[in-house]
Amino acid sequence: MGLEQENPFDTAALPDNTRRLYGAQWRQFAAWCAGRDAVALPARPRQVALYLAFLARERLAASTLRAAIHAIGKAHQITGHTSPAGDPIVVRAKRRLLARVARDRRRITPLGPAQLHQIVTSMHHELADLRDRALLLVGYAAMLRRTELVGLDVEDALMVGGAVDLVIRGRRVMVRAGRHAELCPVRALAEWVDTAALRTGPLFRSISRWARLGGRLCDRSVSEIVQNRAREAGLDIKGLSGDSLHVGSAEDRRLL
């Protein structure tokens, strides 16, 4: 196995949590490079800039872009290579892409707690209702983007007491129980996982008209779920999309 295929964080002298988070970011970058027949270590600055542009097109959070840059830079540092993170090409790309992410965020209409309550309480208890309730509440509570939601596997959601510990693209997000049972993301997720008998693989899956589970949802499905459920609840769906789950104030999440 070549150096570019190894994970330099596997044996790095770093705190366990840091090593795990950086390692996850590095695996994603290395896989992206491998898919383009490019060497991940050492990486050329232009290659890193293109990767950041790829992440931005996926509409990932600014924190994810920063985490990717930090992981790539640290991987080069601990293996004795010059980090491309400080190269002017990467610095300019980072500044431009973070500004774009900020602009995109301002154009999204957020979903408020009152709207979410109206949507969730209008739903029934069929399998699709359980999935959509869990998806909406978890996505809202954790402020997740569409790609982050559909990218979750069952193994990424660890029930810890009265909370759910999510591993999302190399970072950890703790989702705590809600104050109201009907709006509790932990309860909704547990009910979906138990009823669907999920043990491994995609956490949120398609469901046929015969209530049979299919494959992983795509990111467009999240927007369709948000809009369809909002429409069924009698809400105006103008400006709402799957990304409405991750924008807005963190204070609003405390009202659940």
TORVEXGU-944792 format. One line per 4 residues: number of its first residue (from 1); their letters; for each residue x, y, z of N, C-alpha, C, O. Coordinates in steps of 0.02 Angstrom, whole numbers, plus 32768, in hexadecimal, padded with zeros to 4 digits. Atoms other than C-alpha are relative to their C-alpha. Layout:
BEGIN
NUM	a	X,Y,Z,X,Y,Z,X,Y,Z,X,Y,Z; ...
***
This chain:
BEGIN
1	mgle	802B,7FC4,8000,8000,8000,8000,802C,803E,8000,8059,8045,8029; 7FD8,7FC4,8004,8047,80A8,7FCD,7FF0,8031,8037,7FBB,802D,8057; 8009,7FD0,7FCB,805B,8138,8043,7FC1,8029,7FF7,7FA0,803C,8027; 803A,7FD7,800C,7FD2,8199,7FED,7FBF,7FDC,8012,7F8B,7FFC,8018
5	qenp	803C,8026,7FF0,7F57,810C,8017,7FFA,7FF4,804B,7FC5,7FDE,8063; 8002,800C,7FB8,7F83,8100,80CF,7FE1,803B,8024,7FE0,8073,800B; 801C,7FCA,7FD7,7F2E,8163,8157,8035,8014,8033,8042,7FEE,8062; 7FCA,7FEB,7FD3,7FB8,81C6,81AF,7FE9,800B,8048,8012,8011,8075
9	fdta	8019,7FF4,7FBC,7F47,81DF,8246,7FF6,7FBF,8027,7FE8,7FC1,8063; 800A,8040,7FDC,7F3A,8125,8270,8031,7FF8,8039,801F,7FDD,806E; 7FCD,8008,7FCC,7FDB,812E,82D4,801A,8043,8019,804E,8047,803A; 7FEA,7FBD,7FEC,7FE7,81EA,82F2,7FFA,8009,804B,7FCB,7FF1,806B
13	alpd	8001,7FF2,7FB8,8010,8225,83A2,7FD3,803C,800D,7FEA,8073,801A; 8033,7FCD,7FF6,7F6F,8287,83B6,7FCB,7FE6,802F,7FC4,7FA9,8037; 8038,8017,7FD7,7EDC,8281,842F,7FD1,7FD4,7FD6,7FC8,7FE0,7F9A; 8029,8030,8024,7E65,81F3,8400,7FCA,8022,7FD6,7FC1,8011,7F9C
17	ntrr	8037,7FE0,8024,7DD6,8266,83CF,801B,8027,7FC3,7FFC,8025,7F8E; 7FE2,7FDB,8037,7E47,82D5,8364,8017,7FD2,7FC9,800C,7FDF,7F8E; 7FE8,8031,8031,7E96,823F,830F,7FC5,7FE3,7FD8,7FCA,7FD8,7F9C; 803A,801D,8021,7DEA,81F7,82E8,7FE0,8031,7FD0,7FCF,801F,7F97
21	lyga	8020,7FCE,802A,7DA3,8299,82A3,802C,8011,7FC4,8013,8015,7F8C; 7FD3,7FF2,8038,7E3D,82C3,823B,8004,7FC4,7FD1,8007,7FCC,7F94; 7FFC,803D,8029,7E46,820F,8200,7FC5,7FFA,7FD1,7FCE,7FE6,7F97; 803C,8004,802B,7D94,8215,81BE,8004,8033,7FC8,7FF3,8023,7F8E
25	qwrq	7FF8,7FCD,8034,7DB6,82B7,8161,8035,7FEB,7FCD,802C,7FF5,7F91; 7FCB,8015,802D,7E56,826F,8119,7FE8,7FC8,7FD1,7FF9,7FC9,7F96; 8018,8037,8029,7E00,81D0,80DB,7FD5,801A,7FC7,7FD8,8001,7F8F; 802A,7FE4,8035,7D82,8239,807B,802A,8023,7FCB,801D,801D,7F8F
29	faaw	7FD4,7FDE,8031,7E0B,82A3,802B,8026,7FCD,7FD7,802C,7FD4,7F9A; 7FDA,8033,8023,7E73,820A,8000,7FD5,7FDB,7FCD,7FEB,7FCB,7F96; 802E,8023,802E,7DDB,81B3,7FB2,7FF0,802C,7FC4,7FED,8014,7F8C; 800D,7FD1,8037,7DB5,8250,7F4C,803C,8001,7FD1,8033,8001,7F94
33	cagr	7FC4,8000,802A,7E69,8253,7F0E,8006,7FBF,7FD9,8015,7FC0,7F9D; 7FFA,8041,8022,7E69,8199,7EE6,7FD0,7FFB,7FC5,7FE0,7FDD,7F92; 8031,8002,8037,7DCD,81B0,7E7C,8014,802A,7FC5,7FF5,8026,7F90; 7FE7,7FD6,8036,7E2F,822C,7E13,8048,7FF1,7FEE,806A,8018,7FCD
37	dava	7FBC,8016,800D,7ED2,81CB,7E0B,8033,8035,8016,8066,803F,7FF5; 7FD2,7FCE,7FE5,7F25,8252,7E74,801E,7FE7,8041,8000,7FBF,8065; 7FDE,8013,7FC3,7FA1,823E,7F02,7FE9,802E,8038,7FEA,806C,8031; 8018,7FD8,7FC8,7F5D,8277,7FAA,8038,801B,802C,8030,804F,804B
41	lpar	7FC9,7FED,7FD4,8003,8281,8004,8043,7FF4,7FDF,8057,7FBB,7FD6; 8012,7FB9,7FF7,8058,82F1,7FDA,7FCF,8017,7FCA,7FD2,8000,7F91; 8032,7FE6,802E,7FC9,834E,7F89,8015,8044,7FE4,8034,806C,8007; 7FF1,7FBF,801F,7FDD,83DD,7F0F,7FCD,8034,8016,7F92,8022,801F
45	prqv	802F,7FCC,7FEA,7F8E,8483,7F45,7FC2,8005,7FD4,7F8B,800D,7FEE; 803A,7FFA,802D,7F1F,848A,7EAB,7FCF,7FC6,800C,7F92,7FCF,8007; 8029,803A,7FF2,7EE0,83DC,7ED4,7FD6,800B,803F,7F9B,7FFA,8041; 8024,7FF1,7FC2,7EB0,8413,7F84,7FCA,8034,7FF3,7F93,802F,800E
49	alyl	8031,7FCC,8010,7E59,84AD,7F3F,7FC4,7FE2,7FDB,7F8B,7FF5,7FE8; 8037,8021,8024,7DF3,843F,7EC9,7FD5,7FD6,802F,7F99,7FD2,8027; 8026,8027,7FCF,7DC3,83CF,7F5A,7FD3,802D,802A,7F9A,801B,8037; 8029,7FD1,7FDA,7D86,8464,7FBE,7FC4,8018,7FD7,7F8D,8021,7FF1
53	afla	8037,7FEC,802D,7D1F,849B,7F27,7FCC,7FC8,7FFC,7F90,7FD5,7FFA; 802D,8039,8000,7CD5,83EB,7F23,7FD5,7FFF,803F,7F99,7FF4,803B; 8025,7FFE,7FC1,7CA4,83F8,7FDB,7FCC,8038,7FFF,7F94,8030,8018; 802F,7FC8,8003,7C55,84A2,7FBC,7FC4,7FF1,7FD3,7F8C,8004,7FE3
57	rerl	8038,8013,802C,7BEE,845D,7F2B,7FD0,7FCF,8022,7F95,7FCD,8012; 802A,802E,7FDA,7BAF,83D8,7FA2,7FD8,8025,8036,7FB2,8007,805B; 8024,7FD3,7FD2,7B6D,846B,800A,800D,7FEC,8049,7FDF,7FEB,8072; 7FEE,8012,7FBC,7BCB,8435,80A5,800D,8040,8029,8016,8076,800D
61	aast	7FF8,7FC7,7FD3,7BE0,84A6,813C,8047,801B,7FFC,8076,7FF8,7FE9; 7FBD,7FE2,7FFF,7C71,851F,814B,802E,7FDB,8030,806A,7FD5,8023; 7FD7,8025,7FD0,7CAC,84BC,81E2,801D,7FC1,7FE1,8054,7FAC,7FF3; 7FE8,803C,8021,7CBD,8422,8174,803B,8010,7FD2,806C,7FEB,7FCF
65	lraa	7FC9,7FEB,802B,7D2A,847F,80F6,803E,800F,802A,8075,7FFB,8017; 7FC6,7FF0,7FD5,7D99,84BF,8183,801E,7FC0,801D,805B,7FB9,8020; 7FE7,803F,7FE4,7DA5,8411,81D0,8028,7FDA,7FCB,805B,7FBB,7FDB; 7FDC,8023,8036,7DDA,83C9,8127,8045,801F,7FF6,8076,7FFB,7FED
69	ihai	7FBF,7FDE,8009,7E63,844C,8113,802F,7FEF,803A,806A,7FE2,802F; 7FD6,800F,7FC6,7EA3,842E,81C3,801A,7FB8,7FFD,8054,7FAC,800C; 7FEB,8047,8003,7EA7,8371,81AA,8034,7FF6,7FC9,8066,7FD2,7FD4; 7FD0,8008,8037,7F01,837D,8103,8043,801F,8014,8078,8001,8008
73	gkah	7FC2,7FE0,7FEA,7F80,83F7,814B,8024,7FD7,8034,8061,7FCF,8031; 7FE1,8027,7FCB,7F9E,838C,81E5,801D,7FBF,7FE6,8052,7FAA,7FFD; 7FE6,803E,801E,7FB3,82EE,817D,8044,800C,7FDF,8071,7FE2,7FE5; 7FBF,7FEF,801F,803F,8342,811C,8034,800E,8035,806E,7FFA,802F
77	qitg	7FD0,7FED,7FCB,808E,8387,81B9,801D,7FC3,8023,8059,7FBF,802C; 7FE9,803A,7FD9,8098,82E0,8217,8026,7FCE,7FD5,8047,7FA1,7FF0; 7FDB,802D,802C,80DF,8287,817E,803D,8022,7FE1,805E,8005,7FB6; 7FC4,7FDF,8017,8167,8307,815E,7FFA,8023,7FBE,802D,8035,7F9F
81	htsp	800A,7FDD,803F,811A,8359,80C5,7FEB,8048,800D,7FD2,8059,8043; 8016,7FBB,7FFB,80FB,8411,80A6,7FB5,8003,7FF8,7F99,7FE8,7FC9; 8049,7FFC,8002,8046,8438,80CB,7FE9,802F,7FC7,8002,8066,7FC1; 801B,7FD5,8035,7FE5,847B,8035,7FCD,8033,801B,7FB8,805F,7FF6
85	agdp	8035,7FD6,7FE5,7F6A,84D1,80AB,8013,804A,8000,7FE8,8075,7FFB; 7FEB,7FBB,7FFE,7FD3,856F,80B3,8012,801D,7FBC,8025,8057,7FB7; 7FF0,7FE8,8044,7FF0,857B,7FF7,7FCD,8034,7FEB,7F91,802D,7FF9; 802E,7FCB,8015,7FA5,8619,7FAA,7FC4,7FE6,7FD8,7F8D,8001,7FDE
89	ivvr	8037,801C,8027,7F3C,85AF,7F33,7FC9,7FE6,802E,7F8E,7FF2,8023; 8030,801D,7FD1,7EEA,8554,7FC4,7FE1,8037,802B,7FA5,8036,8039; 8019,7FCA,7FD6,7EDA,85F1,802F,7FCB,8028,7FDB,7F97,8039,7FF8; 8032,7FDA,8028,7E80,864F,7FA3,7FC1,7FD7,7FF5,7F89,7FF1,7FFB
93	akrr	803B,802B,800B,7E0F,85BC,7F7E,7FD7,7FFB,803F,7F99,7FFF,803D; 8024,8004,7FC0,7DE3,85A9,8036,7FD8,803F,800D,7F9D,803B,801F; 8022,7FC0,7FF2,7DB8,8662,8048,7FC3,8008,7FD2,7F8D,801B,7FE8; 8037,7FF9,8031,7D4D,8662,7FA9,7FC7,7FD0,800F,7F8C,7FE3,800C
97	llar	8034,8033,7FF6,7CF1,85C1,7FD1,7FDA,800A,8042,7F9E,7FFF,8045; 8022,7FF2,7FC1,7CCC,85EF,8086,7FCF,803A,7FF8,7F99,803A,8016; 802D,7FC8,800D,7C81,8692,8048,7FC2,7FE8,7FD9,7F8B,7FFF,7FE6; 8038,801B,8027,7C16,8631,7FCC,7FD0,7FD9,802D,7F93,7FDF,8028
101	vard	802A,8027,7FD1,7BD9,85BB,8055,7FD6,802F,802B,7F9B,8021,8037; 8025,7FD0,7FD7,7BA8,8652,80BF,7FC7,8020,7FD8,7F90,8029,7FF3; 8035,7FE2,802A,7B46,86A0,802D,7FC8,7FCE,7FF5,7F8D,7FE0,7FFA; 8033,8034,800B,7AEC,85FC,8008,7FD5,7FF7,803E,7F98,7FED,803A
105	rrri	8025,800A,7FC1,7ABC,85EC,80BF,7FCC,8037,800A,7F95,802A,8024; 802F,7FC9,7FF6,7A6A,8698,80C0,7FC3,7FFB,7FD2,7F8F,8018,7FE1; 8038,8005,8030,79FB,8669,802A,7FCE,7FCA,8013,7F99,7FC6,7FF5; 802B,8038,7FEC,79AD,85D3,8082,7FCE,8017,8034,7FE1,8039,8065
109	tplg	8033,7FF0,7FCD,7909,85E8,80E0,8003,7FCC,8037,7FFA,7F91,802A; 7FFB,8031,7FCA,791D,8598,818B,7FBC,7FE5,8014,7F88,8006,800A; 803C,801F,7FE5,789D,8522,81D6,7FFF,800E,804B,802E,7FFB,806E; 8003,7FEE,7FBA,7865,8563,8280,7FE2,7FC9,802A,7FC3,7F9B,8010
113	paql	801B,8034,7FD3,7835,84FC,8319,7FB5,7FFA,7FFD,7F9A,7FC3,8002; 8049,8004,8004,777D,852A,8309,7FEA,7FDC,7FC0,7FBC,7FB4,7FC2; 800F,8023,803F,777A,84F1,8253,800F,7FB6,8006,7FE8,7F8C,7FF0; 7FED,8046,7FF9,77D5,8451,827F,7FCC,7FDB,802B,7FBA,7FA2,801D
117	hqiv	8033,801E,7FD4,7758,842F,830B,7FC0,7FF1,7FD8,7FA2,7FBC,7FE0; 803C,8008,8028,76C8,8447,8291,8008,7FC5,7FCF,7FD9,7F9F,7FC4; 7FF3,8036,802F,7718,83D1,8213,7FFF,7FBC,8023,7FDC,7F8E,800D; 7FF7,8040,7FDE,7746,8347,828D,7FBE,7FE7,801F,7FAF,7FAB,801B
121	tsmh	803E,8015,7FDF,76A0,8346,82EA,7FC8,7FF1,7FCE,7F95,7FD4,7FE1; 8031,8010,8033,7640,8339,8246,800C,7FBB,7FE0,7FE3,7FA3,7FB9; 7FED,8040,801D,7698,8296,8219,7FE1,7FC6,8026,7FCF,7FCC,8060; 801D,803C,7FE3,7657,81E6,8239,8037,7FD1,8019,806C,7FE8,802C
125	hela	7FD0,802F,7FE4,76B1,8147,826D,8010,7FC6,7FD1,8023,7F90,7FE7; 7FEA,8032,8031,76CE,80E8,81CC,804C,8002,7FFC,806C,8030,8017; 7FB7,8005,8002,7781,80B4,81A4,801F,803F,7FE2,8052,8058,7FFB; 7FE5,7FC2,801F,779D,814B,8132,7FFB,803B,802F,8026,8067,8030
129	dlrd	8008,7FCA,7FCF,775A,81BE,81BA,8037,7FFD,8035,8054,8030,8048; 7FCB,8009,7FCE,77D5,8175,8238,8043,8016,7FE5,806A,8037,8007; 7FC0,7FEC,801F,7866,818C,81C0,8004,804B,7FF9,8036,806A,800B; 7FFE,7FB8,800D,7837,823E,8191,8002,8027,8042,8023,805B,8046
133	rall	7FFE,7FDE,7FBF,7818,826F,8246,8046,7FFF,801D,805E,8032,8036; 7FBC,8005,7FE7,78C3,822F,8279,8030,802B,7FD8,805B,804D,7FF4; 7FD3,7FD8,802C,7918,8280,81E3,7FF9,804A,800E,802B,806E,8014; 800B,7FB9,7FF4,78C8,8329,8203,8019,8016,8044,803B,8049,804A
137	lvgy	7FED,7FEB,7FBC,78E5,832D,82BE,804B,7FFA,800B,8069,8026,802A; 7FB8,8007,7FF9,7997,82EB,82B8,8024,8035,7FD7,8053,8055,7FEE; 7FE0,7FCE,802B,79C5,835B,8226,7FFA,8046,801D,802A,806D,8019; 800A,7FBD,7FE3,797B,83F3,827D,8029,8008,8040,804B,803B,8049
141	aaml	7FDD,7FFB,7FC0,79C3,83CF,832A,804B,8005,7FF7,806D,802A,801C; 7FB7,8001,800B,7A72,83AE,82E5,8016,8033,7FCC,8051,803A,7FBF; 7FF1,7FCD,8033,7A66,8438,8260,8028,7FE1,7FC7,805D,7FFA,7FB4; 7FDC,8025,8034,7A98,83BD,81D7,7FEA,8016,7FBB,7FB1,802B,7FAF
145	rrte	800F,7FF5,8046,7AA2,83DA,811E,7FE5,7FC0,7FE1,7FE9,7F8A,7FFE; 801F,803A,8022,7A4B,8367,80A2,8031,7FC7,7FF7,8022,7F8E,8007; 7FD0,8034,800D,7AE8,830A,8073,8018,7FDE,8040,8029,7FA3,8040; 7FEB,801D,7FC0,7B17,82F2,8129,7FCB,7FD1,801A,7FDB,7F9C,8036
149	lvgl	8037,802A,7FE8,7A6C,82AB,8153,7FFF,7FBD,7FDB,7FFE,7F88,7FFA; 8006,803E,8027,7A64,822D,80C5,8041,7FD7,8001,8041,7F9C,7FF1; 7FC0,8024,7FFB,7B1C,8200,80DF,8008,7FD8,803F,8037,7FB1,8046; 7FFC,8024,7FC1,7AFA,81BD,818D,7FF2,7FB5,7FF8,7FC5,7FA2,7FD3
153	dved	800D,8048,7FFA,7B07,8102,81AC,7FE7,7FF1,8046,7FEE,801A,8074; 8019,8013,7FBE,7AB7,80A6,823C,8039,8001,8033,8030,8015,806C; 7FC6,8002,7FD4,7B66,8091,8285,8017,8045,8016,803C,804C,8046; 7FEC,7FBB,7FF0,7B7B,814F,8287,7FD5,801E,8037,7FE4,8055,804F
157	almv	802E,7FE6,7FCD,7AED,8165,8305,8002,7FD3,803D,7FE4,7F9D,803F; 7FF7,8027,7FC3,7B1C,8127,83B1,7FD4,801C,8038,7FDB,8056,804C; 802A,7FEC,7FC9,7A99,812D,8439,8028,8000,8041,8043,7FCD,8056; 7FDA,7FF9,7FC2,7AEC,816E,84D7,7FD2,801E,8035,7FC7,805A,8037
161	ggav	802E,7FE7,7FCE,7A74,817A,8569,7FC2,801D,7FDF,7FA0,7FFC,7FB9; 8039,7FDF,801E,79F0,81F7,8539,8012,802C,7FC5,7FEF,805C,7FB7; 7FE9,7FD8,8039,7A4F,823B,84A3,8018,7FD3,7FC8,801E,7F96,7FD0; 7FE4,8023,8039,7A90,8209,83F8,8041,8022,7FED,8043,805E,7FE1
165	dlvi	7FBF,7FE7,8014,7B48,821D,83CD,8009,7FF1,7FB5,8010,7FB7,7FA2; 7FFB,8009,8048,7B56,8239,8311,8048,800D,7FE8,8068,803C,7FFF; 7FC0,7FF4,8020,7BF6,8228,82AB,7FF1,8016,7FB8,7FD6,7FEF,7F91; 8013,7FE2,8040,7BE5,829A,8214,803E,801C,7FDD,8059,804F,7FF2
169	rgrr	7FC7,7FE8,8028,7C72,82AC,8195,803B,8012,802C,805B,8046,8022; 7FC5,7FF6,7FD7,7CF7,829E,821A,7FF7,802B,803C,8027,8038,8061; 800C,7FDA,7FC3,7CA5,8307,82A0,7FC8,7FDF,8027,7FA0,7FB9,800B; 8032,801E,7FD5,7C37,82D7,8332,7FCD,8035,8015,7FE0,806D,8026
173	vmvr	8036,7FD4,7FEC,7B8F,8325,835A,7FD4,7FDB,8032,7FBB,7FA4,8023; 802A,801F,7FCE,7B2E,82FF,83F8,7FB9,801D,7FFB,7FAE,8059,8001; 8046,7FEC,8004,7A71,8304,83E3,7FDE,7FE9,8041,7FDB,7FAE,804F; 801D,800F,7FBF,7A19,830E,848A,7FB4,7FF8,7FFB,7F95,8010,7FCB
177	agrh	8048,800C,7FFF,7968,82DA,84B6,7FDB,8042,8003,7FF2,8073,8022; 8028,7FC4,8000,78E0,835B,8499,7FD7,8005,8040,7FCD,7FD4,8064; 8029,7FF4,7FC4,7877,83A8,8522,7FB9,7FE5,7FF8,7F97,7FD7,8029; 8043,8018,800E,77D7,836F,84CD,8005,7FBE,7FD9,802A,7FBA,7FA8
181	aelc	7FFA,8043,801E,77BD,82B8,849E,7FF4,8001,7FB5,8018,7FDE,7F90; 8010,8001,8048,7770,82DE,83F4,8035,8022,7FD6,8036,801A,7F99; 7FCB,7FDD,8025,7806,834A,83C5,8045,7FE6,8013,8077,8006,8003; 7FBF,801B,7FE9,7890,82DC,840F,8023,7FDB,7FC8,800B,7FA8,7FB1
185	pvra	7FDC,8021,8037,7911,82AF,8389,801A,7FBB,8015,801D,7F8D,7FEC; 7FE5,8040,7FE9,7959,8223,83F4,7FCA,7FCA,7FFF,7FD5,7F93,7FE7; 8039,802F,8000,78B0,81D0,840B,7FEB,7FEF,7FB9,7FDE,7FB5,7FA9; 8015,800C,8045,7882,81E6,8354,8031,7FD3,7FDB,801C,7FA7,7FB6
189	laew	7FCE,8029,8022,7926,819B,8318,7FFD,7FB8,8019,8001,7F89,7FF1; 8004,8044,7FE4,7919,8106,838F,7FC3,7FDA,7FE5,7FC7,7F9F,7FD6; 803D,8021,8018,7867,80E3,8356,8008,7FEC,7FB7,7FF2,7FB5,7FA3; 7FF5,8010,8046,7899,80E9,829E,8030,7FC4,7FF9,8022,7F95,7FD4
193	vdta	7FCF,8036,8004,7932,8079,82B6,7FE3,7FBE,8018,7FED,7F8A,7FF8; 801C,803E,7FE5,78D4,7FFA,8320,7FC9,7FE4,7FD3,7FC7,7FA8,7FC5; 8037,8017,8029,7839,7FF2,82B2,8018,7FE6,7FBC,7FFF,7FB4,7FA3; 7FE4,8015,8041,789E,7FE4,8211,8033,7FC8,8008,804B,7FAD,7FD6
197	alrt	7FD0,8036,7FF1,7911,7F64,8266,8043,800D,7FDD,8060,7FE0,7FBE; 7FC0,7FEE,801F,79AD,7FC1,822B,8039,7FE9,802C,8039,7FF6,8069; 7FC7,8017,7FDA,7A50,7F71,8260,8042,801C,7FE5,8072,8026,800A; 7FC3,7FE6,8020,7AD0,7FB3,81E4,7FED,8021,7FBF,7FB5,801A,7FA7
201	gplf	800D,7FE0,8040,7ADE,8019,8145,7FDE,8044,8007,7FDE,8061,803E; 801E,7FBD,8000,7A81,80B9,8116,7FCC,8009,8037,7FA2,7FDD,8043; 8030,7FF3,7FCA,7A20,8109,81A4,7FBC,8016,7FE4,7F88,8002,7FFE; 803E,7FE9,801E,799F,815D,8135,7FFA,7FE4,7FB9,8024,7FF1,7F8E
205	rsis	8006,8026,803E,795E,80F2,80A5,7FBD,800D,7FDE,7F8D,8025,7FFD; 803F,7FFA,8025,78DB,80F6,801F,7FD0,7FCA,8017,7FE4,7F96,8031; 8034,8030,7FEC,7836,809D,8041,7FCF,7FF9,7FC6,7FB7,802B,7FAC; 802D,800C,8038,77CA,804D,7FBB,7FB7,8009,8016,7FAA,8011,8051
209	rwar	8047,7FFA,7FF0,770D,805A,7FB1,7FE7,7FC5,8029,7FB2,7FC8,8049; 8011,803B,7FD9,770A,7FAE,8001,8026,7FFF,8043,8029,7FCB,8064; 7FDC,7FF8,7FC1,7770,7FEF,8096,803F,7FD5,8003,8051,7FBD,8039; 7FC1,8025,8002,780D,7F94,805F,803A,8031,7FFC,8038,8062,7FD7
213	lggr	7FC6,7FD3,7FFE,78B5,7FE4,8085,802A,7FF8,7FC1,8034,7FC1,7FA8; 7FD4,8000,8039,7925,8015,7FF5,8045,8019,8013,805D,800D,804B; 7FBC,7FE8,7FF4,79CE,8068,7FE5,8001,8045,8020,7FCE,8060,8035; 7FF5,7FBE,7FE0,7A16,810A,8029,7FDA,8037,7FDC,7FD8,8039,7F9E
217	lcdr	801F,7FC6,801E,79B3,81A8,800D,8035,802D,7FE0,806E,802F,7FF7; 7FD3,7FCE,801D,7A03,822A,7F9B,7FF1,8043,8020,7FBD,804B,8041; 8009,7FC0,7FDE,7A17,82DD,7FD3,7FC2,8025,7FE8,7FA3,804B,800E; 803D,7FE0,8019,7988,8316,7F63,7FC2,7FE7,8026,7F91,800C,802C
221	svse	8039,801C,7FDB,7914,82A4,7FC6,7FF2,8028,8040,7FB8,802E,8054; 800A,7FD9,7FC2,7930,830F,8062,7FD6,803E,7FF1,7FA9,804E,8016; 8027,7FC6,8013,78EE,83A9,8008,7FB8,7FEC,7FF2,7F8A,8010,8005; 8043,8017,800F,7859,8346,7FC9,7FD9,7FF1,803F,7F9E,8000,8044
225	ivqn	8022,8011,7FC1,7832,8307,8078,7FED,8040,8025,7FB5,8046,803D; 800E,7FC1,7FDD,783F,83B6,80C4,7FC4,8023,7FDF,7F96,8037,8001; 8035,7FDC,8023,77D0,8403,803E,7FBD,7FDB,8003,7F89,7FFA,800F; 803F,8027,7FFF,7750,8376,8036,7FE0,8000,8045,7FA3,8008,804C
229	rare	801C,8001,7FBC,773D,836B,80F3,7FE7,8045,8015,7FB5,804A,8038; 8016,7FBC,7FEF,7731,8428,8104,7FBE,800F,7FDC,7F91,802D,7FFA; 803E,7FF5,8026,76AB,842E,807C,7FC6,7FDA,8020,7F8F,7FF5,8026; 8035,8028,7FE0,7649,83A2,80D0,7FEA,801E,8043,7FB1,8015,8058
233	agld	8010,7FE1,7FC0,7651,8403,8173,7FDE,8044,7FF7,7FCE,8065,8028; 8021,7FC0,800D,7604,849C,811E,802E,803C,8001,8016,8074,8008; 7FD1,7FC8,7FFE,76A2,8505,811A,8010,8018,7FB9,8009,7FF4,7F88; 7FE7,7FE3,803E,76E1,8578,8091,8046,7FE5,7FF5,8072,7FF0,801F
237	ikgl	7FBE,8020,800A,7775,851B,8044,8030,802D,7FDA,8068,8017,7FCB; 7FD4,7FD3,8025,77BE,85B2,7FE9,8042,800A,8027,8041,801F,8061; 7FBE,7FF6,7FE1,7879,85B8,800E,8018,7FC5,802A,8051,7FC4,803F; 7FEC,8039,7FD7,7879,8513,806D,8022,7FCB,7FD4,800D,7FBF,7F9C
241	sgds	7FDD,8036,8022,78F1,8488,803B,8020,7FD4,8035,8018,7FE0,8071; 7FDD,802B,7FD0,7958,83FF,808A,8033,8027,8029,8040,8015,8063; 7FCF,7FD8,7FDC,79D8,8482,80BA,7FE1,802D,8035,8005,804A,805E; 8021,7FD9,7FCC,7955,84DB,8123,8009,7FE2,8045,7FFF,8004,8078
245	lhvg	7FF6,8021,7FC0,797C,845D,81AC,803F,8019,8024,8041,8018,8062; 7FC0,7FF0,7FE0,7A2D,849C,81CA,800C,804A,800A,803D,805D,802B; 7FF6,7FB9,7FF7,7A17,8558,81C3,7FD4,8019,803A,7FAA,7FF4,8053; 8025,7FE5,7FC8,79D1,85C9,8249,8029,8002,8040,8065,7FF2,803F
249	saed	7FDD,7FF7,7FC0,79FE,85E6,82FE,8005,7FBF,8027,7FD7,7F97,8029; 7FF8,803B,7FD5,7A46,8560,836E,7FD3,8006,803D,7FC0,7FD3,805B; 802D,7FF6,7FC7,79D9,85AC,83F6,7FBC,7FE1,7FF3,7F9B,7FC8,8020; 8040,801E,8010,7940,8570,8398,7FFE,7FB6,8010,7FC9,7F9B,8021
253	rrll	7FFE,8048,7FF4,7979,84BD,83AE,7FF1,7FEF,8049,7FDA,7FB9,8059; 800D,800C,7FB9,796A,84CF,8469,7FB6,8003,8011,7FA1,7FF1,8048; 8048,7FFD,7FF4,78AF,84EB,8456,7FDE,7FBD,7FF3,7FA3,7FB6,8002; 801E,8042,800E,7893,8436,841F,7FF0,7FDC,8041,7FD6,7FA4,8040
***
